[in-house]
Amino acid sequence: MGFYSQELVEEIRSRSDIVDVVSGYIKLQRKGSSYVCVCPFHNDHNPSMNVNRPRQMYYCFSCGAGGDVFKFVMDYENLSFPEAVKVLADRAGIALPEREDSREERESRDLKERILEVNKLAAQFYYYMLRQPDGRQAYEYLTGRGLSQETIRSFGLGCSGKRGNELYQYLKSKGYSDSLLKESGLMNADEKRGMYDRFWNRVMFPIMDTRSRVIGFGGRVMGDAKPKYLNSPETRAFDKSRNLYGLHLARASRKPNMILCEGYMDVIALHQAGFNQAVASLGTAFTQQQSVILKRYTNEVLLTYDSDDAGVRAAARAIPILKDAGLRARVINMEPYKDPDEFIRALGAEEFQKRIDSAESSFFFELRILERNYDLKDPESKTAFFREVSGKLLEFEAGIERNNYIEATAARYHLSAEQLRKLVSQTGERLGGMPRAAAPKPPPGRKKPDDAEPAAQRLLLGWMSADEKHFRSISRYVEPEDFTDPLCRKVVELLREQTESGMFQPASLYQYFTEEEEQKKLSAALGAQIPVPDGRAEEEKALQELILRVKQQSIAWQTENMEPGDMDTLMKIVRKRREIEKLHISLD
């Protein structure tokens, strides 16, 4: 545990239901007594992660990721254990005691704080430069785009010098070292020029986090140099995939949605026009982490990506990411203009509000893009189109929602709702009848067991960890020494200690295994799919077969590894053989 007491960690765990926590990041679907979702830890297309409420654990049957609620938050948000504890404690309304940071944490935090300090000075310098003679071109560019003084001030817009060393000289005069300036991402270095400004002759856009701290910069070049836009590299203070431009202002908006844009100028133009809920990704494709951030502030996202082919493709990629986060997505049609900035300058805020009011459902946007691949005047092509549409309609859960979309789709394409409903049903039967895809190969570095011994032990351990009642019943027939796999044996010992202390909590076992490979093996064991027999008699029969297999494997291993002439071990093996011949499992 290290920094916090076992009692405090367990209190936070008890008030952090894993289903509630995971569903705050990813959309979950109910499946029996568990929940499933698309795994965020590998390139997953079909739901392969299982989230188990009774066990308070998650496990991906494809990539092997798994753990408890702390492990999920650590891996998803790229946090240390103490940071994950704080996130969950804040969520649960639990006050944490003050603790002393480790040396590594202090150094990492100190570096981040120093980078933030340098960034703040850089932002002030760029803002100052905009009012100097060298900043005239940048200033005229911004005012020529219709930006007011208030907007320029609100977003902290500025410009970098034309020689490429102005910021470096300014920050050196403040006493900052070359090593820190390089870590900040504000400088480049080579043998010929030494240290020099990363950004020069550019309009500068400070990027701020939700606490309005400058974490990085974007710069648009003045002239024809390449690249047209340049962003800060990732630093200790700046992670592009986990931040959004303009969010420090948009988070305070009281609008019922968020507007997701492609560029910085689009965000700024929308805010100036009164749409202060606009944000943009940071020079990269929209990410799952960014969708999770948006989910904290809204349930609906309006997409305003450019109306060209690249913008349409970007919107099509963003829609499933938003849906996976549980967000409703709609698409704003800006034609005949390319982007929100052009639209508002041409038609104004009132017309843009009308486009918001009539924004297209993401589903129908996807259908409209899909249409481009088919000739709807050709009967064969039109039939193929509707088959693909029926497959997309299956993505909605059966019931009112799917039926509503079937009726709306049928009306849109002048088709009988009954005909489309029948086609959806046929498509579902066809897809349901298809053979299951072959199990994915284990990722590099993860070894597949060569025999059934570890698999049988993990399956039995999965059964034992299902709940305390199962553990007590099964542990009457098996001992830790029956498990030849060291990790399985250790887990059984720990579960026994928990049971005796009245604190049966399998999810807490991750604290005892700190190596990544150990945690993967633990996840595989605790996340093992246990069969669901039909009735008590069938369950006892299945368990008897499994326990016999594990005990027989244990006896075979002991026989093979015993010392020649070790009569005590031999007698113990003989006694065990006799015991398993009389074994009869009862769960009473």
C-alpha positions as CSV (number, residue, x, y, z in Angstrom):
1,M,0.0,0.0,0.0
2,G,2.9,2.3,0.7
3,F,1.3,5.6,1.3
4,Y,-2.2,5.0,2.7
5,S,-3.4,2.6,5.3
6,Q,-5.0,-0.7,4.3
7,E,-8.2,0.4,6.1
8,L,-8.4,3.7,4.1
9,V,-7.8,2.0,0.8
10,E,-10.5,-0.6,1.5
11,E,-12.9,2.1,2.5
12,I,-12.3,3.8,-0.9
13,R,-12.7,0.5,-2.7
14,S,-16.0,-0.3,-0.9
15,R,-17.3,3.1,-2.0
16,S,-16.1,2.8,-5.6
17,D,-18.2,0.2,-7.3
18,I,-16.2,-1.0,-10.3
19,V,-19.3,-1.0,-12.7
20,D,-20.1,2.6,-11.8
21,V,-16.5,3.7,-12.2
22,V,-15.8,1.9,-15.5
23,S,-19.1,3.1,-16.9
24,G,-17.9,6.7,-16.3
25,Y,-15.2,6.0,-18.9
26,I,-16.7,3.4,-21.3
27,K,-20.2,2.3,-22.3
28,L,-21.1,-1.0,-20.6
29,Q,-23.6,-3.6,-21.8
30,R,-25.3,-5.9,-19.4
31,K,-24.6,-9.6,-20.1
32,G,-26.0,-12.0,-17.5
33,S,-24.6,-11.2,-14.1
34,S,-21.7,-9.2,-15.6
35,Y,-21.1,-6.3,-17.9
36,V,-19.1,-6.2,-21.2
37,C,-17.4,-3.4,-23.1
38,V,-14.9,-2.7,-25.8
39,C,-11.5,-3.0,-24.1
40,P,-9.7,0.3,-24.0
41,F,-6.3,-1.3,-23.6
42,H,-5.9,-2.8,-27.1
43,N,-7.4,-2.2,-30.5
44,D,-10.7,-3.9,-29.7
45,H,-13.7,-4.0,-32.1
46,N,-15.9,-6.6,-30.3
47,P,-16.6,-6.3,-26.6
48,S,-14.0,-8.5,-25.0
49,M,-13.7,-6.9,-21.5
50,N,-15.8,-8.3,-18.7
51,V,-16.6,-6.2,-15.7
52,N,-17.7,-8.3,-12.7
53,R,-19.6,-6.5,-10.0
54,P,-19.7,-9.3,-7.4
55,R,-15.9,-9.7,-7.7
56,Q,-15.3,-6.0,-8.2
57,M,-12.8,-6.8,-11.0
58,Y,-12.4,-6.5,-14.8
59,Y,-10.7,-8.8,-17.2
60,C,-10.2,-8.7,-21.0
61,F,-10.3,-12.2,-22.5
62,S,-8.5,-10.9,-25.6
63,C,-5.4,-9.0,-24.4
64,G,-5.3,-10.2,-20.7
65,A,-5.7,-6.7,-19.1
66,G,-7.4,-7.0,-15.8
67,G,-7.4,-5.9,-12.2
68,D,-9.4,-4.0,-9.6
69,V,-10.9,-0.5,-9.6
70,F,-7.6,1.1,-8.7
71,K,-5.8,-0.8,-11.5
72,F,-8.4,0.3,-14.0
73,V,-8.1,4.0,-13.1
74,M,-4.2,3.7,-13.1
75,D,-4.1,2.2,-16.5
76,Y,-6.8,4.2,-18.2
77,E,-5.6,7.6,-16.9
78,N,-1.9,6.7,-16.8
79,L,-1.7,7.5,-13.1
80,S,0.4,6.1,-10.2
81,F,-1.3,4.2,-7.4
82,P,-1.4,7.3,-5.1
83,E,-2.9,9.4,-7.9
84,A,-5.6,6.8,-8.6
85,V,-6.4,6.6,-4.9
86,K,-6.9,10.4,-4.9
87,V,-9.1,10.2,-8.0
88,L,-11.4,7.6,-6.4
89,A,-11.3,9.2,-3.0
90,D,-12.4,12.5,-4.5
91,R,-15.2,10.7,-6.4
92,A,-16.3,9.0,-3.2
93,G,-16.1,12.2,-1.1
94,I,-13.4,10.8,1.1
95,A,-10.8,13.2,2.5
96,L,-7.2,11.9,2.3
97,P,-4.6,12.5,5.0
98,E,-1.5,14.4,4.1
99,R,1.3,12.1,3.0
100,E,5.0,12.6,2.1
101,D,5.8,12.1,-1.6
102,S,8.6,9.8,-2.7
103,R,11.8,11.2,-4.1
104,E,10.7,10.2,-7.7
105,E,7.3,11.8,-7.2
106,R,8.8,15.0,-5.9
107,E,11.3,15.2,-8.8
108,S,8.5,14.5,-11.4
109,R,6.2,17.1,-9.8
110,D,8.9,19.6,-9.5
111,L,9.8,19.3,-13.2
112,K,6.1,19.6,-14.2
113,E,5.8,22.7,-12.0
114,R,8.9,24.3,-13.5
115,I,7.7,23.6,-17.0
116,L,4.4,25.2,-16.2
117,E,6.2,28.2,-14.8
118,V,8.3,28.6,-18.0
119,N,5.1,28.2,-20.1
120,K,3.4,30.9,-18.2
121,L,6.3,33.3,-18.9
122,A,6.4,32.3,-22.5
123,A,2.7,33.0,-22.9
124,Q,3.2,36.4,-21.4
125,F,6.1,37.1,-23.7
126,Y,4.2,36.1,-26.8
127,Y,1.2,38.2,-25.8
128,Y,3.6,41.2,-25.3
129,M,5.3,40.6,-28.7
130,L,1.9,40.9,-30.5
131,R,1.9,44.6,-29.6
132,Q,5.4,45.2,-30.8
133,P,6.5,46.3,-34.3
134,D,7.6,42.7,-35.1
135,G,4.1,41.5,-34.2
136,R,2.2,43.8,-36.6
137,Q,1.7,41.1,-39.2
138,A,0.3,38.6,-36.6
139,Y,-1.9,41.3,-35.1
140,E,-3.4,42.2,-38.4
141,Y,-4.0,38.6,-39.2
142,L,-6.0,38.1,-36.0
143,T,-8.0,41.3,-36.3
144,G,-8.5,40.6,-40.0
145,R,-10.2,37.3,-38.9
146,G,-12.7,39.4,-37.0
147,L,-11.3,38.8,-33.5
148,S,-12.0,41.5,-30.9
149,Q,-9.5,42.7,-28.3
150,E,-11.5,40.9,-25.6
151,T,-11.2,37.6,-27.5
152,I,-7.5,38.0,-28.1
153,R,-7.0,38.7,-24.4
154,S,-9.4,35.9,-23.2
155,F,-7.5,33.3,-25.2
156,G,-4.1,34.9,-24.5
157,L,-3.2,35.0,-28.2
158,G,0.3,36.3,-29.2
159,C,3.1,35.8,-31.7
160,S,6.7,34.6,-31.7
161,G,9.7,36.6,-32.9
162,K,11.0,36.5,-36.4
163,R,14.7,35.8,-35.6
164,G,14.1,32.5,-33.8
165,N,16.0,33.3,-30.5
166,E,13.9,36.0,-28.8
167,L,12.1,33.7,-26.4
168,Y,15.4,31.8,-25.6
169,Q,17.2,35.0,-24.7
170,Y,14.3,36.3,-22.6
171,L,14.0,33.0,-20.6
172,K,17.8,32.8,-20.2
173,S,17.7,36.3,-18.7
174,K,15.3,35.0,-16.1
175,G,17.9,32.4,-15.1
176,Y,16.4,29.2,-16.6
177,S,18.8,26.4,-17.6
178,D,19.1,25.0,-21.1
179,S,18.1,21.5,-19.9
180,L,14.8,22.8,-18.4
181,L,14.1,24.9,-21.6
182,K,14.6,21.8,-23.7
183,E,12.4,19.7,-21.4
184,S,9.7,22.4,-21.8
185,G,9.4,21.7,-25.5
186,L,9.8,25.5,-26.3
187,M,13.4,25.0,-27.6
188,N,15.2,23.0,-30.2
189,A,18.9,22.3,-30.3
190,D,21.5,21.3,-32.9
191,E,25.3,21.5,-33.2
192,K,25.2,24.3,-35.6
193,R,22.8,26.7,-33.9
194,G,22.8,25.5,-30.4
195,M,19.5,26.3,-28.5
196,Y,16.9,28.2,-30.5
197,D,13.2,28.8,-30.3
198,R,10.9,26.0,-31.5
199,F,8.3,28.6,-32.5
200,W,9.3,31.6,-34.7
201,N,7.3,33.9,-37.0
202,R,4.0,32.4,-35.9
203,V,0.7,33.4,-34.4
204,M,0.7,31.7,-31.0
205,F,-2.2,29.9,-29.3
206,P,-1.5,29.0,-25.6
207,I,-3.1,25.7,-24.7
208,M,-4.5,25.6,-21.2
209,D,-5.7,22.8,-18.9
210,T,-9.0,22.9,-17.0
211,R,-7.2,24.9,-14.2
212,S,-6.2,27.6,-16.8
213,R,-2.5,26.7,-16.6
214,V,-0.5,27.0,-19.8
215,I,0.5,23.4,-20.7
216,G,1.7,23.9,-24.3
217,F,1.3,26.0,-27.5
218,G,0.1,25.8,-31.0
219,G,1.6,28.1,-33.6
220,R,0.3,29.2,-37.1
221,V,3.1,30.3,-39.5
222,M,3.0,33.8,-41.0
223,G,3.9,33.1,-44.7
224,D,4.3,30.0,-46.7
225,A,6.7,28.0,-44.5
226,K,5.9,24.4,-43.5
227,P,4.3,23.1,-41.4
228,K,1.4,25.5,-41.4
229,Y,0.5,24.6,-37.8
230,L,3.0,23.4,-35.2
231,N,2.2,22.2,-31.7
232,S,4.4,21.7,-28.6
233,P,5.8,18.2,-28.3
234,E,4.5,16.1,-25.4
235,T,6.2,17.0,-22.1
236,R,5.8,16.3,-18.5
237,A,3.1,19.0,-18.5
238,F,1.5,18.3,-21.9
239,D,-0.3,15.2,-23.1
240,K,-2.2,15.9,-26.4
241,S,-4.5,12.9,-26.1
242,R,-5.8,13.9,-22.6
243,N,-6.5,17.6,-23.2
244,L,-8.8,19.7,-25.4
245,Y,-8.3,23.2,-26.6
246,G,-10.7,25.7,-25.1
247,L,-11.9,23.4,-22.4
248,H,-10.8,25.7,-19.6
249,L,-13.5,28.1,-20.8
250,A,-16.1,25.6,-22.2
251,R,-16.3,23.7,-18.9
252,A,-18.0,26.6,-17.4
253,S,-20.6,26.9,-20.2
254,R,-24.2,26.2,-19.2
255,K,-25.1,25.0,-22.7
256,P,-26.7,21.5,-23.0
257,N,-23.9,20.2,-25.2
258,M,-20.3,20.6,-26.3
259,I,-19.2,21.5,-29.8
260,L,-16.2,19.6,-31.1
261,C,-14.1,21.5,-33.7
262,E,-11.1,20.7,-35.8
263,G,-9.1,23.9,-35.4
264,Y,-8.2,26.5,-32.8
265,M,-9.6,29.4,-34.9
266,D,-12.9,27.6,-35.1
267,V,-13.1,27.3,-31.3
268,I,-12.2,31.0,-30.9
269,A,-14.7,32.2,-33.5
270,L,-17.5,30.2,-31.9
271,H,-16.7,31.5,-28.4
272,Q,-16.7,35.1,-29.7
273,A,-20.1,34.4,-31.3
274,G,-21.5,33.2,-28.0
275,F,-21.1,29.5,-28.4
276,N,-18.8,29.1,-25.4
277,Q,-19.1,25.3,-25.3
278,A,-16.7,24.8,-28.3
279,V,-13.5,22.8,-27.9
280,A,-11.0,21.1,-30.3
281,S,-8.6,18.2,-30.3
282,L,-4.9,19.2,-30.2
283,G,-3.5,18.6,-33.7
284,T,-4.2,14.9,-33.5
285,A,-7.1,12.6,-34.2
286,F,-9.8,12.6,-31.6
287,T,-9.0,10.1,-28.8
288,Q,-10.9,7.9,-26.4
289,Q,-9.4,9.7,-23.5
290,Q,-10.7,13.0,-24.9
291,S,-14.2,11.5,-25.2
292,V,-14.0,10.5,-21.5
293,I,-13.1,14.1,-20.6
294,L,-16.1,15.4,-22.5
295,K,-18.4,12.9,-20.7
296,R,-17.6,14.7,-17.5
297,Y,-19.3,17.8,-18.7
298,T,-22.0,16.8,-21.1
299,N,-24.1,14.0,-22.6
300,E,-24.2,15.3,-26.2
301,V,-21.4,16.4,-28.6
302,L,-22.0,18.3,-31.8
303,L,-19.4,17.8,-34.5
304,T,-18.3,20.7,-36.7
305,Y,-15.5,19.2,-38.6
306,D,-14.6,20.7,-41.9
307,S,-17.0,19.8,-44.7
308,D,-14.2,18.5,-47.0
309,D,-13.4,14.8,-47.4
310,A,-10.8,14.9,-44.7
311,G,-13.2,16.5,-42.3
312,V,-15.9,14.0,-43.1
313,R,-13.5,11.1,-42.5
314,A,-12.4,12.7,-39.2
315,A,-16.1,13.0,-38.1
316,A,-16.7,9.3,-39.1
317,R,-13.8,8.2,-36.9
318,A,-14.9,10.4,-33.9
319,I,-18.5,9.2,-33.8
320,P,-17.9,5.6,-32.6
321,I,-15.4,6.9,-30.0
322,L,-18.1,9.3,-28.7
323,K,-20.7,6.5,-28.6
324,D,-18.3,4.2,-26.7
325,A,-18.1,6.9,-24.0
326,G,-21.9,7.0,-23.8
327,L,-22.2,10.3,-25.5
328,R,-24.9,11.2,-28.0
329,A,-23.3,12.6,-31.2
330,R,-24.9,14.9,-33.9
331,V,-23.3,16.5,-36.9
332,I,-23.7,20.2,-37.8
333,N,-24.0,20.8,-41.6
334,M,-21.9,23.9,-42.5
335,E,-22.3,23.8,-46.2
336,P,-21.6,25.7,-48.4
337,Y,-18.8,26.9,-46.0
338,K,-15.8,24.8,-44.9
339,D,-15.7,25.4,-41.2
340,P,-17.4,27.2,-38.3
341,D,-15.1,30.2,-38.6
342,E,-16.0,30.8,-42.3
343,F,-19.7,30.1,-41.6
344,I,-20.0,32.6,-38.8
345,R,-18.1,35.4,-40.6
346,A,-20.4,34.9,-43.6
347,L,-23.8,34.3,-42.0
348,G,-23.5,35.1,-38.3
349,A,-24.4,33.5,-35.0
350,E,-28.1,33.3,-35.5
351,E,-27.8,31.2,-38.6
352,F,-25.3,29.0,-36.9
353,Q,-27.8,28.4,-34.1
354,K,-30.3,27.2,-36.7
355,R,-27.7,24.7,-37.9
356,I,-27.2,23.5,-34.3
357,D,-31.0,23.1,-33.9
358,S,-31.2,21.0,-37.1
359,A,-28.0,19.0,-36.5
360,E,-28.1,15.6,-38.0
361,S,-28.1,12.4,-36.0
362,S,-24.7,10.7,-36.1
363,F,-26.5,7.5,-37.4
364,F,-28.0,9.3,-40.4
365,F,-24.7,11.1,-41.0
366,E,-23.1,7.7,-41.2
367,L,-25.8,6.5,-43.6
368,R,-25.3,9.6,-45.8
369,I,-21.6,8.8,-46.0
370,L,-22.3,5.2,-46.7
371,E,-24.6,6.1,-49.6
372,R,-21.5,7.3,-51.5
373,N,-20.4,3.7,-51.9
374,Y,-23.6,2.6,-53.6
375,D,-25.7,3.5,-56.7
376,L,-29.2,3.7,-55.3
377,K,-30.7,3.7,-58.8
378,D,-29.3,0.2,-59.4
379,P,-31.5,-2.5,-57.7
380,E,-28.6,-4.8,-56.8
381,S,-26.5,-1.9,-55.4
382,K,-29.5,-0.6,-53.5
383,T,-30.2,-4.0,-52.0
384,A,-26.6,-4.2,-50.9
385,F,-26.9,-0.8,-49.3
386,F,-30.0,-1.7,-47.3
387,R,-28.2,-4.9,-46.1
388,E,-25.4,-2.8,-44.7
389,V,-27.9,-0.4,-43.2
390,S,-29.7,-3.3,-41.5
391,G,-26.3,-4.4,-40.0
392,K,-25.9,-0.9,-38.6
393,L,-29.4,-0.9,-37.1
394,L,-28.4,-4.1,-35.2
395,E,-26.0,-1.9,-33.2
396,F,-29.0,-0.5,-31.3
397,E,-30.4,-2.7,-28.5
398,A,-33.5,-4.5,-29.5
399,G,-36.6,-2.6,-28.4
400,I,-38.0,0.9,-28.7
401,E,-34.7,2.5,-29.7
402,R,-34.0,0.1,-32.6
403,N,-37.7,0.2,-33.7
404,N,-37.6,4.1,-33.7
405,Y,-34.5,4.1,-35.9
406,I,-36.0,1.4,-38.2
407,E,-39.1,3.6,-38.7
408,A,-37.1,6.8,-39.3
409,T,-34.7,5.0,-41.7
410,A,-37.6,3.5,-43.6
411,A,-39.3,6.9,-43.9
412,R,-36.0,8.5,-45.0
413,Y,-35.5,6.0,-47.9
414,H,-39.2,5.6,-48.8
415,L,-39.2,1.9,-47.7
416,S,-41.8,-0.1,-45.7
417,A,-40.9,-0.2,-42.1
418,E,-42.0,-3.8,-42.0
419,Q,-39.7,-4.7,-44.9
420,L,-36.8,-3.1,-43.2
421,R,-37.6,-4.7,-39.9
422,K,-37.7,-8.1,-41.6
423,L,-34.3,-7.4,-43.3
424,V,-32.8,-6.5,-39.9
425,S,-34.1,-9.7,-38.4
426,Q,-32.6,-11.7,-41.3
427,T,-29.3,-10.0,-41.0
428,G,-29.3,-10.7,-37.3
429,E,-29.9,-14.3,-37.9
430,R,-27.2,-14.5,-40.5
431,L,-24.6,-12.8,-38.4
432,G,-25.7,-14.8,-35.3
433,G,-25.2,-18.0,-37.3
434,M,-21.7,-17.1,-38.5
435,P,-18.9,-19.1,-36.9
436,R,-17.1,-17.3,-34.1
437,A,-13.9,-15.6,-35.0
438,A,-10.8,-17.5,-34.1
439,A,-9.4,-16.5,-30.7
440,P,-6.7,-13.8,-31.2
441,K,-3.2,-14.8,-30.8
442,P,-1.6,-13.8,-27.5
443,P,0.3,-10.5,-27.9
444,P,4.1,-10.7,-28.1
445,G,5.7,-11.5,-24.8
446,R,2.6,-13.4,-23.4
447,K,3.3,-17.1,-23.3
448,K,0.5,-19.6,-24.0
449,P,0.4,-22.5,-21.5
450,D,1.9,-25.7,-23.0
451,D,-0.6,-27.9,-21.2
452,A,-3.8,-27.9,-19.3
453,E,-2.3,-27.8,-15.8
454,P,-2.2,-24.0,-15.2
455,A,-5.5,-23.6,-17.0
456,A,-7.3,-26.1,-14.7
457,Q,-5.8,-24.5,-11.6
458,R,-6.8,-21.0,-12.8
459,L,-10.4,-22.2,-13.5
460,L,-10.7,-23.7,-10.0
461,L,-9.3,-20.5,-8.5
462,G,-11.8,-18.5,-10.5
463,W,-14.6,-20.7,-9.0
464,M,-13.1,-20.3,-5.5
465,S,-12.9,-16.5,-5.8
466,A,-16.5,-16.1,-7.0
467,D,-17.7,-15.4,-3.4
468,E,-16.9,-16.4,0.1
469,K,-19.5,-19.2,0.2
470,H,-17.9,-20.9,-2.8
471,F,-14.4,-20.5,-1.2
472,R,-15.5,-22.1,2.1
473,S,-17.2,-25.0,0.3
474,I,-14.4,-25.7,-2.1
475,S,-11.5,-25.2,0.4
476,R,-12.9,-28.2,2.3
477,Y,-11.6,-30.4,-0.5
478,V,-8.4,-28.6,-1.7
479,E,-5.3,-27.3,0.0
480,P,-2.9,-24.6,-1.2
481,E,-0.3,-27.4,-1.9
482,D,-2.7,-28.9,-4.4
483,F,-1.8,-26.0,-6.7
484,T,1.5,-26.5,-8.4
485,D,1.5,-23.0,-9.9
486,P,3.2,-20.8,-7.3
487,L,0.9,-17.8,-8.0
488,C,-2.3,-19.8,-7.7
489,R,-1.0,-21.4,-4.5
490,K,-0.2,-17.9,-3.0
491,V,-3.6,-16.6,-4.0
492,V,-5.4,-19.5,-2.3
493,E,-3.3,-18.8,0.9
494,L,-4.3,-15.1,0.8
495,L,-7.9,-15.9,0.2
496,R,-7.9,-18.2,3.2
497,E,-6.4,-15.5,5.4
498,Q,-9.1,-13.1,4.2
499,T,-11.8,-15.6,4.9
500,E,-10.5,-16.2,8.4
501,S,-10.3,-12.5,9.1
502,G,-13.8,-11.9,7.8
503,M,-12.6,-9.7,5.0
504,F,-13.1,-11.8,1.8
505,Q,-12.1,-9.4,-1.0
506,P,-10.4,-11.0,-4.0
507,A,-10.1,-7.6,-5.8
508,S,-7.6,-6.4,-3.1
509,L,-5.1,-9.2,-3.9
510,Y,-3.4,-7.0,-6.6
511,Q,-1.5,-5.2,-3.9
512,Y,0.5,-8.3,-3.2
513,F,1.7,-8.8,-6.8
514,T,3.6,-5.8,-8.1
515,E,5.2,-7.3,-11.2
516,E,3.2,-6.7,-14.4
517,E,3.5,-10.4,-15.4
518,E,2.2,-11.5,-12.0
519,Q,-0.7,-9.1,-12.3
520,K,-1.6,-10.5,-15.7
521,K,-1.5,-14.1,-14.4
522,L,-3.6,-13.0,-11.4
523,S,-6.1,-11.3,-13.7
524,A,-6.3,-14.5,-15.9
525,A,-6.9,-16.6,-12.7
526,L,-9.5,-14.4,-11.0
527,G,-11.2,-13.5,-14.4
528,A,-11.5,-17.2,-15.5
529,Q,-14.8,-17.9,-17.1
530,I,-16.5,-20.4,-14.8
531,P,-19.3,-22.6,-16.3
532,V,-22.9,-22.1,-15.3
533,P,-24.2,-25.6,-14.7
534,D,-27.9,-26.3,-14.7
535,G,-28.7,-26.9,-11.0
536,R,-26.9,-27.8,-7.9
537,A,-26.2,-31.4,-8.9
538,E,-24.6,-30.4,-12.2
539,E,-22.5,-27.7,-10.4
540,E,-21.2,-30.3,-7.9
541,K,-20.5,-32.7,-10.7
542,A,-18.5,-30.1,-12.7
543,L,-16.6,-29.1,-9.6
544,Q,-15.8,-32.7,-8.7
545,E,-14.3,-33.3,-12.1
546,L,-12.2,-30.1,-11.9
547,I,-11.0,-30.7,-8.4
548,L,-10.0,-34.3,-9.3
549,R,-8.1,-33.0,-12.3
550,V,-6.2,-30.5,-10.2
551,K,-5.4,-33.0,-7.5
552,Q,-4.3,-35.6,-10.0
553,Q,-2.0,-33.1,-11.6
554,S,-0.6,-32.2,-8.2
555,I,0.1,-35.9,-7.4
556,A,1.7,-36.4,-10.8
557,W,4.0,-33.4,-10.2
558,Q,5.0,-34.5,-6.7
559,T,5.7,-38.0,-7.9
560,E,7.9,-36.7,-10.7
561,N,9.8,-34.3,-8.5
562,M,10.2,-36.3,-5.3
563,E,13.7,-37.3,-4.1
564,P,14.5,-41.1,-4.6
565,G,14.0,-42.9,-1.3
566,D,11.9,-40.1,0.3
567,M,9.5,-42.5,2.0
568,D,7.6,-39.7,3.8
569,T,6.6,-38.0,0.6
570,L,5.8,-41.3,-1.0
571,M,3.4,-42.2,1.8
572,K,1.8,-38.8,1.5
573,I,1.3,-39.3,-2.2
574,V,-0.2,-42.8,-1.6
575,R,-2.6,-41.4,1.0
576,K,-3.7,-38.6,-1.4
577,R,-4.4,-41.1,-4.1
578,R,-6.7,-43.0,-1.8
579,E,-8.4,-39.8,-0.7
580,I,-9.3,-38.8,-4.2
581,E,-10.8,-42.2,-5.0
582,K,-13.4,-41.5,-2.2
583,L,-13.8,-37.8,-3.1
584,H,-17.4,-36.6,-3.3
585,I,-18.1,-32.9,-3.6
586,S,-21.0,-31.3,-1.8
587,L,-21.7,-27.5,-1.7
588,D,-24.0,-27.7,1.3
